[in-house]
Amino acid sequence: MAEAEVLKLVRDIDTVIYHCYSGSVETMREIVDAGYYISLATLVCFSEHHQTLAAEVPPENLLLETDSPFLSPRRGRNEPAFIVDSIPVVAKLKEMEPAEIAKFATENARRVFKI
């Protein structure tokens, strides 16, 4: 898979984000073991595969995104504001509180983007 090939290429880079990740759980574990981030789109709201990924990714390696204007959790065009739809879904899958997921995702984004 492409994700595994990319992992071989980025081994010497400090910070890597796997944008809109949809690869295998096994490759995701390798990515996380390398200290990189998995960014899950709002697909997590309705895709069983993405829900499996969300359940498995450690919160310390989790980023959330919408991939707007695509992959809307609602009818029509996706919007950045719809990121809030992902939080309770991920929280339930990880048996955590939504506020905890929001905090991890926010802190991770601040760390990655140095903001």
GUKOL-752277 format. One record per residue: residue number from 1; residue in three letters; x, y, z of N, C-alpha, C in turn. Coordinates in steps of 0.1 Angstrom, whole numbers. Example, Ala and Ser with C-alpha at 12.3 -4.5 7.8 and 13.67 -1.06 7.14 Angstrom:
% residues 2
+-----+---------+-------+-------+-------+-------+-------+-------+-------+-------+-------+
| num | residuo |    nX |    nY |    nZ |   caX |   caY |   caZ |    cX |    cY |    cZ |
+-----+---------+-------+-------+-------+-------+-------+-------+-------+-------+-------+
|   1 |     Ala |   132 |   -57 |    78 |   123 |   -45 |    78 |   132 |   -33 |    78 |
|   2 |     Ser |   128 |   -22 |    71 |   137 |   -11 |    71 |   129 |     0 |    79 |
+-----+---------+-------+-------+-------+-------+-------+-------+-------+-------+-------+
***
This chain:
% residues 115
+-----+---------+-------+-------+-------+-------+-------+-------+-------+-------+-------+
| num | residuo |    nX |    nY |    nZ |   caX |   caY |   caZ |    cX |    cY |    cZ |
+-----+---------+-------+-------+-------+-------+-------+-------+-------+-------+-------+
|   1 |     Met |     8 |   -12 |     0 |     0 |     0 |     0 |     9 |    13 |     0 |
|   2 |     Ala |     3 |    23 |    -5 |    11 |    36 |    -6 |    15 |    41 |     8 |
|   3 |     Glu |     7 |    39 |    18 |    11 |    44 |    31 |    24 |    38 |    36 |
|   4 |     Ala |    25 |    25 |    34 |    37 |    18 |    38 |    49 |    22 |    30 |
|   5 |     Glu |    48 |    25 |    18 |    59 |    30 |     9 |    63 |    44 |    14 |
|   6 |     Val |    53 |    52 |    17 |    57 |    66 |    22 |    64 |    65 |    35 |
|   7 |     Leu |    60 |    56 |    44 |    67 |    54 |    56 |    82 |    52 |    55 |
|   8 |     Lys |    85 |    44 |    45 |    99 |    41 |    42 |   107 |    54 |    38 |
|   9 |     Leu |   100 |    62 |    31 |   106 |    75 |    25 |   108 |    86 |    36 |
|  10 |     Val |    99 |    86 |    46 |    99 |    97 |    56 |   106 |    94 |    69 |
|  11 |     Arg |   113 |    82 |    70 |   119 |    78 |    83 |   128 |    89 |    89 |
|  12 |     Asp |   134 |    97 |    81 |   143 |   107 |    87 |   137 |   121 |    89 |
|  13 |     Ile |   124 |   121 |    88 |   117 |   134 |    90 |   111 |   133 |   104 |
|  14 |     Asp |   112 |   144 |   111 |   107 |   145 |   125 |    92 |   144 |   127 |
|  15 |     Thr |    85 |   152 |   119 |    71 |   153 |   121 |    64 |   150 |   107 |
|  16 |     Val |    55 |   140 |   108 |    48 |   136 |    96 |    33 |   134 |    99 |
|  17 |     Ile |    25 |   139 |    91 |    10 |   137 |    92 |     5 |   129 |    81 |
|  18 |     Tyr |    -1 |   118 |    84 |    -8 |   110 |    73 |   -22 |   115 |    72 |
|  19 |     His |   -23 |   125 |    62 |   -36 |   132 |    60 |   -47 |   123 |    55 |
|  20 |     Cys |   -59 |   124 |    61 |   -70 |   117 |    56 |   -67 |   102 |    55 |
|  21 |     Tyr |   -61 |    96 |    66 |   -56 |    83 |    66 |   -68 |    73 |    64 |
|  22 |     Ser |   -65 |    63 |    55 |   -75 |    53 |    52 |   -68 |    39 |    50 |
|  23 |     Gly |   -56 |    38 |    54 |   -48 |    26 |    51 |   -52 |    15 |    62 |
|  24 |     Ser |   -43 |     5 |    63 |   -46 |    -6 |    71 |   -42 |    -3 |    86 |
|  25 |     Val |   -48 |   -10 |    95 |   -45 |    -9 |   109 |   -30 |   -12 |   112 |
|  26 |     Glu |   -26 |   -22 |   105 |   -12 |   -27 |   107 |    -2 |   -16 |   103 |
|  27 |     Thr |    -4 |    -9 |    91 |     5 |     1 |    87 |     3 |    13 |    97 |
|  28 |     Met |    -9 |    16 |   101 |   -11 |    27 |   111 |    -3 |    25 |   123 |
|  29 |     Arg |    -2 |    12 |   128 |     6 |     9 |   140 |    21 |    12 |   137 |
|  30 |     Glu |    26 |     9 |   125 |    40 |    12 |   122 |    42 |    27 |   122 |
|  31 |     Ile |    32 |    35 |   116 |    33 |    49 |   115 |    33 |    55 |   129 |
|  32 |     Val |    25 |    50 |   138 |    24 |    55 |   152 |    37 |    51 |   159 |
|  33 |     Asp |    42 |    39 |   157 |    55 |    35 |   163 |    66 |    44 |   159 |
|  34 |     Ala |    65 |    50 |   148 |    76 |    59 |   143 |    74 |    73 |   149 |
|  35 |     Gly |    63 |    75 |   156 |    61 |    88 |   163 |    53 |    98 |   154 |
|  36 |     Tyr |    47 |    93 |   143 |    40 |   102 |   134 |    25 |   103 |   138 |
|  37 |     Tyr |    18 |   111 |   131 |     4 |   114 |   133 |    -5 |   108 |   123 |
|  38 |     Ile |   -17 |   104 |   128 |   -27 |    99 |   119 |   -38 |   109 |   119 |
|  39 |     Ser |   -42 |   114 |   108 |   -53 |   124 |   107 |   -65 |   117 |   101 |
|  40 |     Leu |   -76 |   117 |   109 |   -88 |   111 |   104 |   -98 |   121 |   100 |
|  41 |     Ala |  -104 |   119 |    88 |  -114 |   129 |    83 |  -128 |   125 |    89 |
|  42 |     Thr |  -137 |   133 |    85 |  -151 |   131 |    90 |  -157 |   118 |    85 |
|  43 |     Leu |  -149 |   111 |    77 |  -154 |    97 |    73 |  -156 |    89 |    85 |
|  44 |     Val |  -149 |    92 |    96 |  -151 |    84 |   108 |  -165 |    84 |   113 |
|  45 |     Cys |  -173 |    93 |   109 |  -187 |    94 |   113 |  -196 |    83 |   107 |
|  46 |     Phe |  -191 |    78 |    95 |  -200 |    68 |    88 |  -193 |    56 |    82 |
|  47 |     Ser |  -180 |    56 |    83 |  -172 |    45 |    77 |  -167 |    35 |    88 |
|  48 |     Glu |  -171 |    23 |    86 |  -167 |    13 |    96 |  -152 |    11 |    97 |
|  49 |     His |  -145 |    12 |    85 |  -131 |    11 |    85 |  -124 |    22 |    93 |
|  50 |     His |  -129 |    34 |    91 |  -123 |    46 |    98 |  -127 |    45 |   113 |
|  51 |     Gln |  -138 |    40 |   116 |  -141 |    38 |   130 |  -131 |    28 |   137 |
|  52 |     Thr |  -128 |    18 |   130 |  -118 |     8 |   135 |  -104 |    15 |   137 |
|  53 |     Leu |  -100 |    23 |   127 |   -88 |    31 |   128 |   -88 |    40 |   141 |
|  54 |     Ala |  -100 |    47 |   142 |  -101 |    56 |   153 |  -100 |    49 |   167 |
|  55 |     Ala |  -106 |    37 |   168 |  -105 |    30 |   180 |   -91 |    26 |   183 |
|  56 |     Glu |   -83 |    24 |   173 |   -69 |    19 |   175 |   -58 |    29 |   177 |
|  57 |     Val |   -60 |    41 |   171 |   -49 |    51 |   171 |   -48 |    57 |   185 |
|  58 |     Pro |   -36 |    58 |   190 |   -35 |    64 |   204 |   -38 |    79 |   203 |
|  59 |     Pro |   -45 |    84 |   213 |   -49 |    98 |   213 |   -37 |   108 |   211 |
|  60 |     Glu |   -25 |   104 |   215 |   -13 |   112 |   214 |    -9 |   113 |   199 |
|  61 |     Asn |   -14 |   105 |   190 |   -10 |   105 |   176 |   -22 |   109 |   167 |
|  62 |     Leu |   -33 |   113 |   173 |   -45 |   116 |   166 |   -47 |   131 |   162 |
|  63 |     Leu |   -50 |   133 |   149 |   -54 |   146 |   145 |   -68 |   143 |   138 |
|  64 |     Leu |   -76 |   153 |   138 |   -90 |   153 |   132 |   -90 |   163 |   121 |
|  65 |     Glu |   -97 |   160 |   110 |   -99 |   170 |    99 |  -112 |   167 |    92 |
|  66 |     Thr |  -116 |   177 |    84 |  -128 |   175 |    76 |  -125 |   171 |    62 |
|  67 |     Asp |  -114 |   175 |    56 |  -111 |   173 |    42 |  -121 |   180 |    33 |
|  68 |     Ser |  -126 |   192 |    39 |  -136 |   200 |    31 |  -130 |   203 |    18 |
|  69 |     Pro |  -139 |   204 |     8 |  -153 |   203 |     8 |  -158 |   189 |     6 |
|  70 |     Phe |  -149 |   179 |     7 |  -153 |   165 |     5 |  -156 |   157 |    18 |
|  71 |     Leu |  -161 |   145 |    16 |  -163 |   136 |    27 |  -172 |   141 |    38 |
|  72 |     Ser |  -183 |   147 |    35 |  -191 |   154 |    45 |  -199 |   143 |    53 |
|  73 |     Pro |  -199 |   146 |    67 |  -207 |   137 |    75 |  -222 |   140 |    74 |
|  74 |     Arg |  -225 |   151 |    67 |  -239 |   155 |    65 |  -242 |   156 |    50 |
|  75 |     Arg |  -254 |   158 |    47 |  -257 |   160 |    33 |  -250 |   172 |    27 |
|  76 |     Gly |  -246 |   171 |    15 |  -240 |   182 |     8 |  -225 |   184 |    11 |
|  77 |     Arg |  -221 |   196 |     9 |  -207 |   200 |    10 |  -202 |   200 |    24 |
|  78 |     Asn |  -190 |   194 |    26 |  -184 |   194 |    39 |  -179 |   208 |    43 |
|  79 |     Glu |  -179 |   212 |    55 |  -174 |   225 |    60 |  -165 |   222 |    72 |
|  80 |     Pro |  -155 |   231 |    74 |  -146 |   230 |    85 |  -154 |   229 |    99 |
|  81 |     Ala |  -165 |   235 |   100 |  -172 |   235 |   112 |  -178 |   221 |   116 |
|  82 |     Phe |  -178 |   212 |   106 |  -183 |   199 |   108 |  -173 |   190 |   115 |
|  83 |     Ile |  -162 |   195 |   118 |  -152 |   187 |   126 |  -158 |   183 |   139 |
|  84 |     Val |  -167 |   191 |   144 |  -174 |   187 |   157 |  -182 |   175 |   156 |
|  85 |     Asp |  -186 |   170 |   144 |  -193 |   158 |   143 |  -184 |   146 |   146 |
|  86 |     Ser |  -171 |   147 |   143 |  -162 |   136 |   145 |  -159 |   133 |   160 |
|  87 |     Ile |  -159 |   144 |   168 |  -154 |   143 |   182 |  -162 |   133 |   190 |
|  88 |     Pro |  -176 |   133 |   190 |  -183 |   124 |   199 |  -182 |   109 |   193 |
|  89 |     Val |  -180 |   108 |   180 |  -179 |    95 |   174 |  -166 |    88 |   179 |
|  90 |     Val |  -155 |    96 |   178 |  -142 |    91 |   182 |  -142 |    88 |   197 |
|  91 |     Ala |  -148 |    97 |   204 |  -148 |    96 |   219 |  -155 |    83 |   223 |
|  92 |     Lys |  -166 |    80 |   217 |  -174 |    67 |   220 |  -165 |    55 |   216 |
|  93 |     Leu |  -159 |    55 |   205 |  -151 |    44 |   200 |  -139 |    42 |   210 |
|  94 |     Lys |  -133 |    52 |   215 |  -122 |    51 |   224 |  -126 |    50 |   239 |
|  95 |     Glu |  -139 |    51 |   241 |  -144 |    50 |   255 |  -138 |    62 |   263 |
|  96 |     Met |  -138 |    74 |   257 |  -133 |    86 |   264 |  -144 |    96 |   263 |
|  97 |     Glu |  -142 |   107 |   270 |  -151 |   118 |   269 |  -148 |   127 |   257 |
|  98 |     Pro |  -159 |   132 |   251 |  -156 |   141 |   239 |  -146 |   152 |   242 |
|  99 |     Ala |  -147 |   158 |   254 |  -137 |   169 |   258 |  -123 |   164 |   258 |
| 100 |     Glu |  -121 |   152 |   261 |  -107 |   146 |   261 |  -102 |   145 |   247 |
| 101 |     Ile |  -111 |   140 |   238 |  -107 |   138 |   224 |  -104 |   152 |   218 |
| 102 |     Ala |  -112 |   162 |   221 |  -110 |   175 |   216 |   -97 |   181 |   221 |
| 103 |     Lys |   -94 |   178 |   233 |   -82 |   183 |   239 |   -69 |   177 |   233 |
| 104 |     Phe |   -70 |   164 |   231 |   -58 |   157 |   225 |   -57 |   162 |   210 |
| 105 |     Ala |   -67 |   163 |   203 |   -66 |   167 |   189 |   -61 |   181 |   188 |
| 106 |     Thr |   -66 |   190 |   196 |   -62 |   204 |   196 |   -47 |   205 |   200 |
| 107 |     Glu |   -43 |   198 |   211 |   -29 |   199 |   215 |   -20 |   193 |   205 |
| 108 |     Asn |   -24 |   182 |   199 |   -16 |   176 |   188 |   -14 |   186 |   176 |
| 109 |     Ala |   -25 |   192 |   172 |   -24 |   201 |   161 |   -15 |   213 |   165 |
| 110 |     Arg |   -16 |   218 |   177 |    -8 |   229 |   181 |     7 |   225 |   180 |
| 111 |     Arg |    10 |   213 |   185 |    24 |   208 |   185 |    29 |   207 |   171 |
| 112 |     Val |    21 |   200 |   162 |    25 |   198 |   148 |    27 |   211 |   141 |
| 113 |     Phe |    18 |   220 |   142 |    18 |   232 |   134 |    25 |   244 |   141 |
| 114 |     Lys |    30 |   241 |   153 |    38 |   250 |   161 |    30 |   263 |   163 |
| 115 |     Ile |    17 |   261 |   168 |     9 |   273 |   171 |     4 |   273 |   185 |
+-----+---------+-------+-------+-------+-------+-------+-------+-------+-------+-------+
***
